[in-house]
């Protein structure tokens, strides 16, 4: 039996107070309601969470407050209420415009309803709407993908995310693919789909600023997600939420994760004020590796000054395997100069393979 909304909200607020009380000297640059389906929540509860967070750690004047939503009719009807609650940016899980694919995925909306939800959000959150599209589905051809993305881009606001279908171990899709009951596009075709996304988004004025993210302007880029990629501190609230922050007492970098089971998490919050399952100190070696891995997800890359924040003053050239870096520069996959390391558009497509070679 599920945990009722009132109890969840109460536990979230308790954990929020416990977690933020020691960070009162900071400023909140963003809040992100994601994971699960936060748009099913009562807008009054969302408002209370935002107000409580602001009372503990002040929100920046231009703070970005994002809420993830599915494009079902019930959730679309609540958009106006979420805006009144304090949400400033809306993220919609469109995923595909193909109705058969949506049905196979167990989604409750059609492609047309997905686009209608985007249009409605644009009227309420102009310049602050994003949605996601996925490529690599069974039976999808390059032409069909291009047509689908072109249609979606005609409805896009300031931001769009484009992901390759991920086949997670243990899922029905994983088993079906391994048993050859499902045949997905091969690697070459998926690479062409990725390249088409870059091309089509650029033709509509969307800059490819991160592996899966495209924005019409710097102001439309995701402040919250850039915080992850740029190594900023964040605190996660709720079941399975992850955090990365500097302990204000010890000065050490901390990594933590909350309990995944919602019942156990709620009980622990009620008992001791938080549902933390694991808390670890992040070593300097781990912090340096994370800085490079996340920093090179962005086309702007990583600077020595950013890296120095976690490396005790060490610069990129002293840390990375520079022979391999220079080789990738010569091949046209990386740019390095002026204290900045960044992928080229070509390098961004294969950045995971590059990282294996350049990070010690």
C-alpha positions in Angstrom: 0.0 0.0 0.0 1.4 3.4 -1.0 2.3 6.2 1.4 -0.3 8.9 1.3 0.6 12.3 -0.2 0.3 14.1 3.2 2.8 11.8 4.8 5.3 12.1 1.9 5.1 15.9 2.0 5.6 16.0 5.8 8.6 13.7 5.5 10.1 15.8 2.6 9.7 18.9 4.7 11.3 17.3 7.8 14.3 16.1 5.7 14.6 19.5 4.0 14.8 21.3 7.3 17.4 18.8 8.7 19.5 19.0 5.5 19.5 22.8 4.9 19.9 24.0 8.5 23.7 24.0 8.3 23.8 25.8 4.9 22.1 29.1 5.9 25.1 31.1 4.7 24.5 29.9 1.1 22.0 30.9 -1.6 19.8 28.5 -3.6 20.4 28.9 -7.3 17.8 26.3 -8.3 15.3 23.8 -7.1 14.4 20.7 -9.3 11.3 18.6 -8.7 12.1 15.4 -10.5 12.2 11.6 -10.1 9.0 9.7 -10.1 6.1 12.0 -11.2 6.2 15.2 -9.1 3.4 16.7 -11.2 1.0 14.3 -9.5 1.7 16.2 -6.3 -0.7 18.8 -4.9 0.5 22.3 -6.1 0.0 23.5 -2.5 2.6 21.0 -1.3 5.0 22.1 -4.0 4.5 25.7 -2.8 5.1 24.7 0.8 8.4 23.0 -0.1 9.6 26.0 -2.1 8.6 28.4 0.8 10.3 26.2 3.4 13.5 25.9 1.4 13.5 29.7 0.9 13.0 30.3 4.7 16.1 28.1 5.4 18.4 29.1 2.6 17.4 32.2 0.6 16.5 31.7 -3.1 18.5 33.7 -5.5 16.6 36.5 -7.2 16.7 34.6 -10.5 16.4 31.1 -9.0 15.3 28.5 -11.5 12.5 26.2 -10.1 11.8 23.3 -12.4 9.1 20.7 -12.3 9.0 17.5 -14.3 5.7 16.5 -15.8 4.1 13.9 -18.1 1.8 15.3 -20.8 -1.4 13.6 -19.5 -4.6 15.7 -19.4 -4.7 15.5 -15.6 -1.2 17.0 -15.3 -1.7 19.6 -18.0 -4.7 20.9 -16.1 -2.5 21.7 -13.1 0.1 23.7 -14.9 -1.4 27.1 -13.9 -1.5 26.0 -10.3 2.1 25.0 -10.4 3.1 28.4 -11.7 1.2 30.0 -8.9 3.0 27.7 -6.5 6.4 29.2 -7.6 7.5 26.9 -10.4 9.4 28.9 -13.1 10.5 26.2 -15.5 8.5 23.3 -16.9 10.0 20.0 -18.2 7.7 17.6 -20.1 8.4 13.9 -20.9 7.2 13.8 -24.5 9.8 11.2 -25.5 8.4 10.2 -28.9 5.5 11.3 -31.2 4.9 7.7 -32.3 1.7 6.4 -30.7 2.5 2.7 -31.1 5.9 3.2 -29.4 4.3 5.2 -26.6 1.8 2.3 -26.0 4.6 -0.2 -25.9 6.4 1.9 -23.4 3.3 2.0 -21.2 2.9 5.8 -21.6 -0.5 7.3 -21.0 -0.4 10.0 -23.6 -0.3 10.3 -27.4 2.2 12.1 -29.6 -0.4 14.8 -30.3 -1.1 15.2 -26.5 2.6 15.6 -25.9 2.9 18.5 -28.3 -0.3 20.1 -27.0 1.2 20.0 -23.5 4.3 21.7 -24.7 2.2 24.4 -26.4 0.2 24.9 -23.2 3.4 25.2 -21.1 4.9 27.7 -23.5 1.9 30.0 -22.9 2.5 29.9 -19.1 6.3 29.7 -18.9 7.5 31.5 -22.0 11.2 30.9 -22.7 11.3 28.4 -19.8 9.9 25.1 -21.3 11.9 22.0 -22.1 10.9 18.6 -23.3 12.7 15.4 -24.2 12.9 13.3 -27.3 14.4 9.8 -27.6 15.8 8.0 -30.6 16.8 4.4 -31.2 13.4 2.7 -30.8 12.6 -0.6 -32.6 11.7 -0.1 -36.2 12.8 3.5 -36.2 14.5 4.6 -39.4 16.7 7.7 -39.9 14.0 9.4 -42.1 11.3 8.7 -39.5 13.5 10.1 -36.7 14.2 13.2 -38.7 10.5 13.8 -39.5 9.6 13.3 -35.8 12.3 15.6 -34.5 11.5 18.3 -37.1 7.8 18.2 -36.0 8.8 18.4 -32.4 11.2 21.4 -33.0 8.3 23.3 -34.5 6.8 23.3 -31.0 10.0 23.8 -29.1 10.4 26.8 -26.8 13.9 27.6 -25.4 15.2 24.1 -24.7 15.1 20.5 -25.8 16.8 17.4 -24.6 17.6 14.5 -27.0 18.6 11.1 -25.7 19.6 7.8 -27.2 17.4 4.9 -25.9 19.1 3.3 -23.0 18.6 -0.5 -22.5 19.0 -1.1 -18.8 20.0 -4.6 -17.6 17.2 -6.5 -16.0 14.4 -4.7 -17.8 11.9 -6.4 -20.2 13.5 -4.5 -23.1 16.9 -5.9 -22.2 15.6 -9.4 -22.1 13.7 -9.0 -25.4 16.7 -7.6 -27.1 19.0 -10.4 -25.9 16.4 -13.0 -27.0 16.2 -11.1 -30.4 12.5 -10.6 -29.9 13.3 -6.9 -30.4 15.7 -5.5 -32.9 17.0 -2.0 -32.2 18.8 0.2 -34.7 22.5 -0.7 -34.9 25.4 1.5 -33.7 26.0 3.2 -37.0 22.4 4.1 -37.5 22.1 5.5 -33.9 25.2 7.6 -34.6 23.5 9.0 -37.7 20.4 9.7 -35.6 22.6 11.6 -33.1 24.2 13.6 -35.9 20.8 14.4 -37.4 19.7 15.8 -34.0 22.7 18.1 -33.8 22.1 19.3 -37.4 18.3 19.8 -37.1 18.5 21.5 -33.7 21.2 23.9 -35.1 19.0 24.7 -38.1 16.3 25.8 -35.7 18.7 28.0 -33.7 19.3 25.5 -30.8 22.9 25.4 -29.6 24.2 22.0 -28.6 25.7 22.9 -25.2 25.8 19.5 -23.5 25.8 15.9 -24.7 22.0 15.7 -24.7 20.9 19.3 -24.3 20.1 22.1 -26.8 19.2 25.7 -26.0 18.0 28.7 -28.0 20.0 31.0 -25.8 22.3 31.0 -22.8 19.3 32.1 -20.7 17.4 29.0 -21.7 20.1 26.6 -20.6 19.3 24.4 -17.6 20.8 26.2 -14.5 20.2 23.1 -12.3 21.7 20.5 -14.7 24.7 22.8 -15.4 25.2 22.8 -11.6 25.9 19.0 -11.8 28.2 19.3 -14.8 30.2 22.3 -13.3 30.7 20.6 -9.9 28.5 22.8 -7.8 27.0 21.6 -4.5 23.6 20.1 -4.4 21.4 18.5 -1.8 18.8 15.8 -2.8 15.6 15.3 -0.8 13.4 12.3 -1.0 13.7 8.5 -1.6 16.9 7.6 -3.6 18.0 11.2 -3.8 21.8 11.8 -4.2 23.7 14.8 -2.7 27.2 16.3 -3.2 28.2 19.1 -0.8 30.9 20.4 1.4 30.4 19.8 5.1 30.4 23.3 6.6 32.0 22.0 9.8 34.8 19.8 8.5 35.3 21.3 5.0 35.2 17.8 3.5 33.4 17.0 0.3 30.5 14.7 1.1 28.5 12.2 -1.1 25.2 10.8 0.2 22.2 8.9 -0.9 18.7 8.5 0.7 16.9 5.2 1.3 15.2 3.9 -1.9 12.2 2.3 -0.2 9.6 5.0 0.3 8.1 3.4 3.5 11.4 3.0 5.2 12.5 6.4 4.1 9.4 8.1 5.5 9.7 6.2 8.8 13.4 7.3 9.1 12.5 10.9 8.4 9.8 10.8 11.1 12.3 9.2 13.5 15.5 11.1 13.1 14.8 13.9 10.6 16.3 12.4 7.4 16.4 9.2 5.4 20.1 9.0 4.6 21.1 5.4 3.7 24.8 6.1 2.9 27.2 9.0 3.5 30.8 9.0 2.3 33.7 11.4 2.1 34.7 12.2 -1.5 38.5 12.0 -1.9 40.4 14.5 -3.9 41.1 11.8 -6.5 37.4 11.2 -6.9 36.6 14.9 -7.0 39.2 15.5 -9.8 37.9 12.6 -11.9 34.3 13.8 -11.5 35.2 17.3 -12.5 36.7 16.2 -15.8 34.0 13.6 -16.5 31.2 16.0 -15.9 32.9 19.1 -17.3 33.6 17.5 -20.6 29.9 16.7 -21.1 29.6 20.4 -22.1 30.8 22.0 -25.3 32.3 24.8 -23.2 34.4 22.2 -21.4 36.4 22.8 -18.2 38.9 25.5 -17.2 41.9 25.3 -15.0 40.3 27.7 -12.5 37.2 25.4 -12.2 39.4 22.3 -11.8 41.6 24.1 -9.2 38.5 24.2 -7.0 38.8 20.5 -6.4 42.4 19.8 -7.1 44.2 21.8 -4.5 45.7 24.0 -7.2 46.7 21.3 -9.6 46.0 22.3 -13.3 44.6 20.1 -16.0 47.9 19.7 -17.7 49.4 18.2 -14.5 46.6 15.8 -14.0 45.5 14.5 -17.4 47.4 12.1 -19.8 48.5 14.9 -22.0 50.0 12.7 -24.7 46.5 11.3 -25.3 44.9 14.8 -25.0 47.2 16.2 -27.7 46.5 13.2 -29.9 42.7 13.9 -29.6 43.4 17.6 -30.3 45.2 16.6 -33.5 42.4 14.3 -34.5 39.8 17.1 -34.1 38.0 15.7 -31.0 39.3 18.1 -28.3 40.3 21.7 -28.0 43.0 22.7 -25.5 44.4 26.2 -25.0 44.2 29.2 -22.7 43.7 27.0 -19.7 40.5 25.4 -21.1 39.9 21.8 -22.2 36.7 21.3 -24.3 35.3 18.7 -26.7 34.6 19.6 -30.3 31.1 18.8 -31.7 32.7 15.6 -33.1 34.3 14.8 -29.8 31.2 15.3 -27.8 29.6 12.4 -29.6 32.3 9.9 -28.4 33.3 11.7 -25.2 32.9 8.6 -23.0 35.5 6.8 -25.1 37.8 9.8 -24.9 37.5 10.1 -21.1 38.7 6.5 -20.7 41.9 7.4 -22.4 42.8 10.8 -20.9 41.7 10.5 -17.2 44.3 8.7 -15.1 
